[in-house]
Amino acid sequence: MSGVALRPAKPEDAPGVAACVCEAYVHYIERIGKQPGPMLEDYSDVINTSQVHVAIAGGRVVGAIVLQRTDQGFYVDNVAVRPSSKGTGVGRQLLELAEAEARRNGYDSIYLATHESMVENRALYTRIGYIEYDQRLVNGYPRVFLRKALR
């Protein structure tokens, strides 16, 4: 996608990341009965404690991805794209960046989780090579875990 730049998030990106996440997830509130977990995060803290990258277009955050190293591997904690940028390749670029970061850090797979009711996300992740391997209740949210091999 032309006109989009990916870069590590800076502290001053926190309001833009929060706005992007809220726009990306707000339509799920009715479906799951409460705000999705990513909407509750303090993105100033997240940027300080996790590896966060942003997609910038027209001077604003149009996408963001939060990456973490956990005892289970390289984790995509959150990927969000503003509705106005859906279908433009921003999400794909962010996920490809995550895979490259996982490889660069020596991981042979990457994993993520989504709410069990976010069926369109589950279908997307399956289409791009992720395999569902677990379901757990995390902080009161029924989550489906998916992993993708990076060989």
N, CA, C and O atoms as a DFTB+ gen file, in Angstrom:
604 C
 N C O
     1  1       0.842      -1.189       0.000
     2  2       0.000       0.000       0.000
     3  2       0.879       1.241       0.000
     4  3       1.752       1.366       0.859
     5  1       0.681       2.145      -0.919
     6  2       1.482       3.357      -0.958
     7  2       0.948       4.358       0.044
     8  3      -0.238       4.368       0.376
     9  1       1.858       5.207       0.520
    10  2       1.445       6.238       1.446
    11  2       1.373       5.808       2.888
    12  3       0.989       6.608       3.742
    13  1       1.731       4.566       3.197
    14  2       1.725       4.078       4.578
    15  2       3.158       3.762       4.985
    16  3       3.889       3.072       4.275
    17  1       3.536       4.282       6.143
    18  2       4.864       4.009       6.683
    19  2       4.715       3.234       7.977
    20  3       3.914       3.600       8.837
    21  1       5.486       2.157       8.120
    22  2       5.518       1.398       9.369
    23  2       6.761       1.815      10.133
    24  3       7.841       1.965       9.562
    25  1       6.589       2.002      11.450
    26  2       7.729       2.351      12.289
    27  2       7.417       1.984      13.728
    28  3       6.256       1.802      14.094
    29  1       8.473       1.874      14.554
    30  2       8.235       1.643      15.983
    31  2       7.444       2.817      16.568
    32  3       7.651       3.972      16.197
    33  1       6.545       2.495      17.479
    34  2       5.748       3.537      18.131
    35  2       6.615       4.357      19.066
    36  3       7.555       3.847      19.677
    37  1       6.289       5.624      19.166
    38  2       6.939       6.553      20.081
    39  2       5.936       6.899      21.177
    40  3       4.732       6.748      20.972
    41  1       6.405       7.358      22.335
    42  2       5.474       7.717      23.407
    43  2       4.364       8.660      22.950
    44  3       3.223       8.538      23.396
    45  1       4.690       9.592      22.070
    46  2       3.668      10.546      21.629
    47  2       2.622       9.927      20.701
    48  3       1.637      10.583      20.366
    49  1       2.820       8.671      20.280
    50  2       1.833       7.967      19.458
    51  2       0.697       7.380      20.284
    52  3      -0.308       6.950      19.719
    53  1       0.832       7.350      21.611
    54  2      -0.153       6.671      22.462
    55  2      -1.594       7.111      22.194
    56  3      -2.457       6.243      22.061
    57  1      -1.905       8.407      22.106
    58  2      -3.302       8.781      21.830
    59  2      -3.793       8.269      20.473
    60  3      -4.939       7.839      20.350
    61  1      -2.932       8.315      19.460
    62  2      -3.317       7.818      18.142
    63  2      -3.525       6.321      18.131
    64  3      -4.442       5.828      17.473
    65  1      -2.681       5.579      18.856
    66  2      -2.845       4.127      18.953
    67  2      -4.159       3.815      19.668
    68  3      -4.920       2.957      19.221
    69  1      -4.424       4.506      20.770
    70  2      -5.666       4.275      21.519
    71  2      -6.886       4.553      20.639
    72  3      -7.848       3.785      20.653
    73  1      -6.851       5.632      19.886
    74  2      -7.978       5.958      19.005
    75  2      -8.153       4.905      17.919
    76  3      -9.274       4.504      17.608
    77  1      -7.038       4.459      17.345
    78  2      -7.081       3.424      16.315
    79  2      -7.693       2.138      16.873
    80  3      -8.567       1.535      16.251
    81  1      -7.224       1.730      18.048
    82  2      -7.728       0.500      18.672
    83  2      -9.223       0.628      18.961
    84  3      -9.991      -0.293      18.682
    85  1      -9.633       1.758      19.514
    86  2     -11.056       1.932      19.831
    87  2     -11.910       1.882      18.568
    88  3     -12.962       1.243      18.560
    89  1     -11.470       2.550      17.500
    90  2     -12.218       2.492      16.246
    91  2     -12.280       1.070      15.696
    92  3     -13.312       0.643      15.178
    93  1     -11.182       0.345      15.811
    94  2     -11.115      -1.007      15.254
    95  2     -11.993      -1.998      16.011
    96  3     -12.509      -2.948      15.422
    97  1     -12.164      -1.781      17.313
    98  2     -12.852      -2.767      18.144
    99  2     -14.257      -2.374      18.583
   100  3     -14.986      -3.226      19.091
   101  1     -14.667      -1.122      18.410
   102  2     -15.932      -0.656      18.979
   103  2     -17.129      -1.475      18.494
   104  3     -18.078      -1.678      19.250
   105  1     -17.099      -1.941      17.265
   106  2     -18.254      -2.687      16.747
   107  2     -18.413      -4.063      17.403
   108  3     -19.442      -4.714      17.221
   109  1     -17.414      -4.510      18.159
   110  2     -17.527      -5.802      18.844
   111  2     -18.228      -5.701      20.200
   112  3     -18.607      -6.725      20.769
   113  1     -18.406      -4.499      20.723
   114  2     -18.988      -4.355      22.064
   115  2     -20.344      -5.038      22.144
   116  3     -20.595      -5.810      23.070
   117  1     -21.214      -4.766      21.194
   118  2     -22.547      -5.365      21.227
   119  2     -22.469      -6.891      21.124
   120  3     -23.203      -7.604      21.808
   121  1     -21.586      -7.376      20.276
   122  2     -21.472      -8.820      20.072
   123  2     -21.003      -9.554      21.329
   124  3     -21.541     -10.608      21.669
   125  1     -19.996      -8.998      22.023
   126  2     -19.450      -9.729      23.169
   127  2     -19.983      -9.231      24.513
   128  3     -19.709      -9.827      25.555
   129  1     -20.743      -8.137      24.483
   130  2     -21.404      -7.684      25.701
   131  2     -20.573      -6.775      26.596
   132  3     -21.022      -6.392      27.676
   133  1     -19.384      -6.433      26.164
   134  2     -18.530      -5.504      26.906
   135  2     -17.404      -5.064      25.993
   136  3     -17.229      -5.597      24.898
   137  1     -16.631      -4.068      26.464
   138  2     -15.515      -3.604      25.653
   139  2     -14.477      -4.711      25.510
   140  3     -14.122      -5.350      26.501
   141  1     -13.985      -4.950      24.297
   142  2     -12.892      -5.893      24.135
   143  2     -11.667      -5.420      24.929
   144  3     -11.453      -4.220      25.101
   145  1     -10.881      -6.367      25.400
   146  2      -9.721      -6.055      26.223
   147  2      -8.806      -4.977      25.672
   148  3      -8.381      -4.108      26.434
   149  1      -8.477      -4.990      24.361
   150  2      -7.578      -3.967      23.843
   151  2      -8.087      -2.537      24.036
   152  3      -7.288      -1.603      24.104
   153  1      -9.399      -2.357      24.126
   154  2      -9.952      -1.018      24.321
   155  2      -9.684      -0.498      25.733
   156  3      -9.802       0.703      25.978
   157  1      -9.330      -1.377      26.656
   158  2      -9.141      -1.001      28.058
   159  2      -7.685      -0.685      28.401
   160  3      -7.392      -0.266      29.520
   161  1      -6.787      -0.878      27.463
   162  2      -5.355      -0.705      27.715
   163  2      -4.962       0.766      27.798
   164  3      -5.585       1.626      27.175
   165  1      -3.927       1.036      28.571
   166  2      -3.282       2.347      28.611
   167  2      -2.109       2.270      27.640
   168  3      -1.086       1.661      27.952
   169  1      -2.247       2.877      26.476
   170  2      -1.249       2.704      25.436
   171  2       0.061       3.432      25.718
   172  3       1.068       3.143      25.071
   173  1       0.075       4.353      26.652
   174  2       1.366       4.906      27.101
   175  2       2.164       3.798      27.775
   176  3       3.356       3.632      27.515
   177  1       1.498       3.042      28.643
   178  2       2.158       1.911      29.306
   179  2       2.529       0.824      28.306
   180  3       3.633       0.282      28.355
   181  1       1.613       0.507      27.403
   182  2       1.860      -0.558      26.426
   183  2       3.094      -0.222      25.576
   184  3       3.937      -1.088      25.340
   185  1       3.200       1.018      25.122
   186  2       4.351       1.410      24.303
   187  2       5.642       1.301      25.104
   188  3       6.693       0.992      24.543
   189  1       5.576       1.550      26.405
   190  2       6.774       1.454      27.254
   191  2       7.164       0.024      27.595
   192  3       8.333      -0.237      27.880
   193  1       6.213      -0.915      27.575
   194  2       6.491      -2.269      28.057
   195  2       6.463      -3.345      26.976
   196  3       6.877      -4.476      27.227
   197  1       5.991      -3.019      25.796
   198  2       5.885      -3.994      24.708
   199  2       6.539      -3.419      23.462
   200  3       6.888      -2.240      23.412
   201  1       6.698      -4.270      22.464
   202  2       7.189      -3.826      21.163
   203  2       5.965      -3.428      20.345
   204  3       5.171      -4.282      19.953
   205  1       5.815      -2.144      20.092
   206  2       4.650      -1.633      19.377
   207  2       5.126      -0.958      18.095
   208  3       6.081      -0.181      18.097
   209  1       4.442      -1.273      17.009
   210  2       4.706      -0.632      15.725
   211  2       3.416       0.008      15.248
   212  3       2.322      -0.486      15.519
   213  1       3.560       1.110      14.537
   214  2       2.398       1.808      14.006
   215  2       2.508       1.919      12.494
   216  3       3.596       1.927      11.917
   217  1       1.335       2.003      11.877
   218  2       1.222       2.311      10.459
   219  2       0.705       3.743      10.392
   220  3      -0.347       4.060      10.948
   221  1       1.448       4.600       9.711
   222  2       1.112       6.013       9.624
   223  2       0.734       6.347       8.184
   224  3       1.451       5.995       7.248
   225  1      -0.388       7.022       8.016
   226  2      -0.810       7.511       6.701
   227  2      -1.471       8.871       6.914
   228  3      -2.276       9.041       7.829
   229  1      -1.137       9.801       6.093
   230  2      -1.722      11.129       6.221
   231  2      -1.451      11.762       7.575
   232  3      -2.249      12.561       8.064
   233  1      -0.313      11.399       8.187
   234  2       0.056      11.993       9.470
   235  2      -0.655      11.427      10.676
   236  3      -0.528      11.967      11.775
   237  1      -1.409      10.338      10.496
   238  2      -2.088       9.758      11.663
   239  2      -1.911       8.245      11.720
   240  3      -1.610       7.599      10.716
   241  1      -2.102       7.704      12.898
   242  2      -2.000       6.263      13.106
   243  2      -3.231       5.608      12.483
   244  3      -4.363       5.875      12.886
   245  1      -2.989       4.745      11.493
   246  2      -4.098       4.013      10.864
   247  2      -4.065       2.531      11.224
   248  3      -5.002       1.791      10.923
   249  1      -2.983       2.103      11.871
   250  2      -2.863       0.721      12.297
   251  2      -1.797       0.606      13.368
   252  3      -0.896       1.440      13.465
   253  1      -1.915      -0.442      14.170
   254  2      -0.929      -0.674      15.228
   255  2      -0.867      -2.163      15.525
   256  3      -1.846      -2.894      15.369
   257  1       0.311      -2.588      15.956
   258  2       0.494      -3.977      16.366
   259  2       1.343      -3.987      17.626
   260  3       2.332      -3.263      17.735
   261  1       0.934      -4.830      18.581
   262  2       1.623      -4.963      19.863
   263  2       2.212      -6.362      19.919
   264  3       1.490      -7.352      19.798
   265  1       3.534      -6.445      20.104
   266  2       4.251      -7.718      20.114
   267  2       4.903      -7.927      21.473
   268  3       5.366      -6.981      22.109
   269  1       4.932      -9.187      21.906
   270  2       5.568      -9.517      23.178
   271  2       6.266     -10.861      23.069
   272  3       5.869     -11.731      22.294
   273  1       7.321     -11.006      23.868
   274  2       7.971     -12.308      24.039
   275  2       7.404     -12.888      25.333
   276  3       7.457     -12.246      26.382
   277  1       6.866     -14.096      25.254
   278  2       6.267     -14.728      26.434
   279  2       6.899     -16.106      26.629
   280  3       7.715     -16.548      25.820
   281  1       6.512     -16.774      27.708
   282  2       7.015     -18.132      27.929
   283  2       6.471     -19.121      26.895
   284  3       6.958     -20.248      26.807
   285  1       5.470     -18.713      26.115
   286  2       4.914     -19.564      25.070
   287  2       5.443     -19.216      23.684
   288  3       5.144     -19.910      22.712
   289  1       6.240     -18.130      23.586
   290  2       6.806     -17.764      22.299
   291  2       6.612     -16.306      21.960
   292  3       6.436     -15.464      22.841
   293  1       6.646     -16.015      20.668
   294  2       6.501     -14.652      20.172
   295  2       5.019     -14.402      19.936
   296  3       4.378     -15.111      19.160
   297  1       4.476     -13.388      20.612
   298  2       3.037     -13.196      20.714
   299  2       2.587     -11.890      20.079
   300  3       3.151     -10.831      20.354
   301  1       1.567     -11.967      19.225
   302  2       0.881     -10.782      18.722
   303  2      -0.239     -10.505      19.710
   304  3      -1.284     -11.155      19.675
   305  1      -0.016      -9.538      20.591
   306  2      -0.995      -9.221      21.633
   307  2      -2.189      -8.472      21.064
   308  3      -3.306      -8.612      21.562
   309  1      -1.962      -7.686      20.031
   310  2      -3.048      -6.894      19.464
   311  2      -2.625      -6.426      18.081
   312  3      -1.484      -6.014      17.875
   313  1      -3.544      -6.494      17.147
   314  2      -3.362      -5.856      15.851
   315  2      -4.667      -5.132      15.550
   316  3      -5.748      -5.717      15.606
   317  1      -4.545      -3.853      15.231
   318  2      -5.730      -3.029      14.999
   319  2      -5.521      -2.156      13.772
   320  3      -4.434      -1.626      13.542
   321  1      -6.583      -2.019      12.991
   322  2      -6.568      -1.161      11.811
   323  2      -7.848      -0.330      11.838
   324  3      -8.939      -0.862      12.046
   325  1      -7.706       0.964      11.628
   326  2      -8.889       1.824      11.583
   327  2      -9.824       1.348      10.471
   328  3      -9.354       0.940       9.409
   329  1     -11.136       1.392      10.696
   330  2     -12.081       0.960       9.659
   331  2     -11.863       1.663       8.313
   332  3     -12.078       1.062       7.261
   333  1     -11.445       2.908       8.341
   334  2     -11.220       3.639       7.085
   335  2     -10.043       3.074       6.287
   336  3      -9.906       3.368       5.099
   337  1      -9.198       2.269       6.926
   338  2      -8.044       1.669       6.245
   339  2      -8.185       0.168       6.047
   340  3      -7.267      -0.471       5.534
   341  1      -9.312      -0.408       6.442
   342  2      -9.526      -1.846       6.245
   343  2      -9.520      -2.162       4.750
   344  3     -10.022      -1.389       3.933
   345  1      -8.949      -3.299       4.417
   346  2      -8.918      -3.735       3.029
   347  2      -7.829      -3.086       2.186
   348  3      -7.777      -3.292       0.973
   349  1      -6.960      -2.305       2.820
   350  2      -5.907      -1.615       2.068
   351  2      -4.546      -2.286       2.218
   352  3      -3.569      -1.842       1.615
   353  1      -4.474      -3.348       3.013
   354  2      -3.209      -4.050       3.198
   355  2      -2.450      -3.659       4.448
   356  3      -1.385      -4.217       4.712
   357  1      -2.966      -2.713       5.230
   358  2      -2.275      -2.281       6.443
   359  2      -2.148      -3.441       7.431
   360  3      -1.067      -3.672       7.972
   361  1      -3.226      -4.164       7.670
   362  2      -3.181      -5.298       8.594
   363  2      -2.198      -6.357       8.140
   364  3      -1.446      -6.903       8.948
   365  1      -2.203      -6.648       6.858
   366  2      -1.266      -7.633       6.298
   367  2       0.167      -7.177       6.514
   368  3       1.020      -7.972       6.909
   369  1       0.439      -5.896       6.258
   370  2       1.794      -5.368       6.460
   371  2       2.209      -5.491       7.925
   372  3       3.348      -5.855       8.218
   373  1       1.308      -5.193       8.829
   374  2       1.635      -5.281      10.252
   375  2       1.905      -6.725      10.668
   376  3       2.838      -6.984      11.428
   377  1       1.101      -7.662      10.181
   378  2       1.327      -9.069      10.517
   379  2       2.616      -9.593       9.890
   380  3       3.313     -10.400      10.505
   381  1       2.943      -9.149       8.680
   382  2       4.209      -9.546       8.066
   383  2       5.387      -8.988       8.855
   384  3       6.408      -9.660       8.999
   385  1       5.257      -7.774       9.363
   386  2       6.293      -7.193      10.209
   387  2       6.462      -8.049      11.464
   388  3       7.587      -8.318      11.884
   389  1       5.347      -8.477      12.063
   390  2       5.410      -9.314      13.265
   391  2       6.139     -10.622      12.975
   392  3       6.971     -11.060      13.769
   393  1       5.830     -11.242      11.844
   394  2       6.496     -12.493      11.484
   395  2       7.996     -12.277      11.281
   396  3       8.809     -13.098      11.706
   397  1       8.354     -11.179      10.636
   398  2       9.775     -10.875      10.426
   399  2      10.480     -10.636      11.760
   400  3      11.618     -11.070      11.944
   401  1       9.823      -9.957      12.681
   402  2      10.395      -9.718      14.015
   403  2      10.573     -11.034      14.768
   404  3      11.591     -11.247      15.427
   405  1       9.584     -11.909      14.669
   406  2       9.689     -13.213      15.336
   407  2      10.893     -13.978      14.789
   408  3      11.690     -14.514      15.558
   409  1      11.025     -14.029      13.470
   410  2      12.167     -14.716      12.855
   411  2      13.484     -14.081      13.288
   412  3      14.436     -14.776      13.644
   413  1      13.524     -12.748      13.251
   414  2      14.740     -12.014      13.626
   415  2      15.160     -12.324      15.058
   416  3      16.346     -12.306      15.387
   417  1      14.179     -12.607      15.897
   418  2      14.453     -12.917      17.306
   419  2      14.620     -14.416      17.550
   420  3      14.675     -14.856      18.698
   421  1      14.701     -15.202      16.472
   422  2      15.009     -16.617      16.594
   423  2      13.829     -17.547      16.830
   424  3      14.028     -18.710      17.182
   425  1      12.616     -17.067      16.645
   426  2      11.433     -17.914      16.843
   427  2      11.065     -18.616      15.541
   428  3      11.211     -18.055      14.455
   429  1      10.583     -19.861      15.667
   430  2      10.156     -20.591      14.479
   431  2       8.634     -20.609      14.334
   432  3       8.094     -21.256      13.438
   433  1       7.946     -19.883      15.236
   434  2       6.500     -19.727      15.116
   435  2       6.092     -18.428      15.809
   436  3       6.870     -17.800      16.527
   437  1       4.850     -18.060      15.561
   438  2       4.269     -16.858      16.162
   439  2       2.849     -17.228      16.572
   440  3       2.203     -18.046      15.917
   441  1       2.363     -16.624      17.656
   442  2       1.009     -16.953      18.063
   443  2       0.239     -15.710      18.452
   444  3       0.810     -14.652      18.714
   445  1      -1.090     -15.871      18.484
   446  2      -1.985     -14.786      18.851
   447  2      -3.260     -15.390      19.417
   448  3      -3.466     -16.603      19.380
   449  1      -4.103     -14.522      19.937
   450  2      -5.393     -14.960      20.463
   451  2      -6.444     -13.953      20.040
   452  3      -6.150     -12.773      19.852
   453  1      -7.663     -14.425      19.894
   454  2      -8.787     -13.549      19.571
   455  2     -10.000     -14.030      20.348
   456  3     -10.056     -15.185      20.772
   457  1     -10.955     -13.159      20.531
   458  2     -12.189     -13.541      21.228
   459  2     -12.906     -14.595      20.398
   460  3     -12.928     -14.523      19.170
   461  1     -13.487     -15.568      21.074
   462  2     -14.143     -16.659      20.340
   463  2     -15.271     -16.159      19.435
   464  3     -15.589     -16.812      18.441
   465  1     -15.879     -15.020      19.758
   466  2     -16.976     -14.482      18.946
   467  2     -16.509     -13.680      17.742
   468  3     -17.323     -13.310      16.896
   469  1     -15.225     -13.408      17.648
   470  2     -14.697     -12.638      16.517
   471  2     -14.383     -13.594      15.366
   472  3     -13.231     -13.788      14.977
   473  1     -15.449     -14.175      14.847
   474  2     -15.317     -15.257      13.868
   475  2     -14.627     -14.810      12.582
   476  3     -13.918     -15.597      11.956
   477  1     -14.826     -13.566      12.187
   478  2     -14.169     -13.100      10.968
   479  2     -12.659     -13.027      11.156
   480  3     -11.909     -13.284      10.214
   481  1     -12.201     -12.681      12.357
   482  2     -10.759     -12.674      12.636
   483  2     -10.216     -14.093      12.614
   484  3      -9.151     -14.350      12.054
   485  1     -10.952     -15.009      13.225
   486  2     -10.516     -16.410      13.231
   487  2     -10.383     -16.923      11.801
   488  3      -9.418     -17.616      11.478
   489  1     -11.337     -16.591      10.950
   490  2     -11.293     -17.035       9.554
   491  2     -10.104     -16.417       8.820
   492  3      -9.426     -17.100       8.052
   493  1      -9.849     -15.138       9.051
   494  2      -8.710     -14.471       8.423
   495  2      -7.409     -15.130       8.840
   496  3      -6.576     -15.450       7.992
   497  1      -7.224     -15.335      10.139
   498  2      -5.973     -15.922      10.616
   499  2      -5.786     -17.330      10.056
   500  3      -4.668     -17.715       9.713
   501  1      -6.862     -18.096       9.961
   502  2      -6.770     -19.436       9.392
   503  2      -6.355     -19.367       7.921
   504  3      -5.536     -20.165       7.467
   505  1      -6.926     -18.408       7.176
   506  2      -6.578     -18.243       5.754
   507  2      -5.104     -17.931       5.551
   508  3      -4.527     -18.317       4.534
   509  1      -4.480     -17.232       6.508
   510  2      -3.076     -16.842       6.320
   511  2      -2.108     -17.770       7.049
   512  3      -0.941     -17.431       7.243
   513  1      -2.598     -18.938       7.450
   514  2      -1.687     -19.965       7.938
   515  2      -1.672     -20.237       9.422
   516  3      -0.895     -21.075       9.880
   517  1      -2.503     -19.559      10.190
   518  2      -2.567     -19.833      11.625
   519  2      -3.468     -21.036      11.874
   520  3      -4.445     -21.258      11.158
   521  1      -3.123     -21.809      12.901
   522  2      -3.891     -23.001      13.267
   523  2      -4.354     -22.845      14.708
   524  3      -3.553     -22.555      15.598
   525  1      -5.661     -23.040      14.936
   526  2      -6.206     -22.972      16.287
   527  2      -5.671     -24.142      17.096
   528  3      -5.687     -25.283      16.634
   529  1      -5.187     -23.852      18.326
   530  2      -4.638     -24.926      19.140
   531  2      -5.135     -24.929      20.578
   532  3      -4.869     -25.885      21.307
   533  1      -5.843     -23.899      21.008
   534  2      -6.305     -23.878      22.402
   535  2      -7.427     -22.865      22.546
   536  3      -7.561     -21.937      21.748
   537  1      -8.232     -23.068      23.586
   538  2      -9.248     -22.095      23.990
   539  2      -9.131     -21.956      25.491
   540  3      -9.074     -22.949      26.216
   541  1      -9.096     -20.694      25.964
   542  2      -8.961     -20.412      27.393
   543  2      -9.762     -19.177      27.749
   544  3     -10.028     -18.325      26.902
   545  1     -10.143     -19.093      29.010
   546  2     -10.739     -17.882      29.546
   547  2      -9.595     -17.023      30.076
   548  3      -8.864     -17.449      30.970
   549  1      -9.436     -15.814      29.531
   550  2      -8.357     -14.918      29.928
   551  2      -8.983     -13.585      30.346
   552  3      -9.615     -12.906      29.538
   553  1      -8.800     -13.223      31.613
   554  2      -9.356     -11.977      32.142
   555  2     -10.851     -11.828      31.845
   556  3     -11.334     -10.736      31.545
   557  1     -11.564     -12.943      31.934
   558  2     -13.007     -12.919      31.719
   559  2     -13.440     -12.978      30.268
   560  3     -14.632     -12.863      29.983
   561  1     -12.506     -13.153      29.340
   562  2     -12.816     -13.221      27.910
   563  2     -12.506     -14.625      27.390
   564  3     -11.398     -15.122      27.594
   565  1     -13.466     -15.273      26.720
   566  2     -13.173     -16.568      26.088
   567  2     -12.317     -16.347      24.845
   568  3     -12.768     -15.748      23.868
   569  1     -11.080     -16.837      24.890
   570  2     -10.113     -16.575      23.830
   571  2      -9.765     -17.859      23.086
   572  3      -9.698     -18.939      23.672
   573  1      -9.549     -17.718      21.803
   574  2      -9.078     -18.798      20.945
   575  2      -7.637     -18.464      20.589
   576  3      -7.346     -17.356      20.137
   577  1      -6.731     -19.423      20.794
   578  2      -5.315     -19.231      20.508
   579  2      -4.968     -19.907      19.186
   580  3      -5.410     -21.019      18.898
   581  1      -4.171     -19.210      18.401
   582  2      -3.758     -19.695      17.090
   583  2      -2.259     -19.506      16.949
   584  3      -1.693     -18.546      17.473
   585  1      -1.619     -20.426      16.241
   586  2      -0.170     -20.370      16.036
   587  2       0.126     -20.580      14.552
   588  3      -0.571     -21.318      13.855
   589  1       1.182     -19.907      14.093
   590  2       1.633     -20.059      12.710
   591  2       3.113     -20.426      12.701
   592  3       3.932     -19.765      13.340
   593  1       3.439     -21.470      11.981
   594  2       4.835     -21.863      11.814
   595  2       5.498     -20.879      10.852
   596  3       4.882     -20.429       9.886
   597  1       6.756     -20.553      11.128
   598  2       7.491     -19.582      10.315
   599  2       8.648     -20.199       9.543
   600  3       9.566     -19.477       9.153
   601  1       8.640     -21.465       9.315
   602  2       9.715     -22.144       8.598
   603  2       9.769     -21.764       7.155
   604  3      10.624     -22.256       6.418
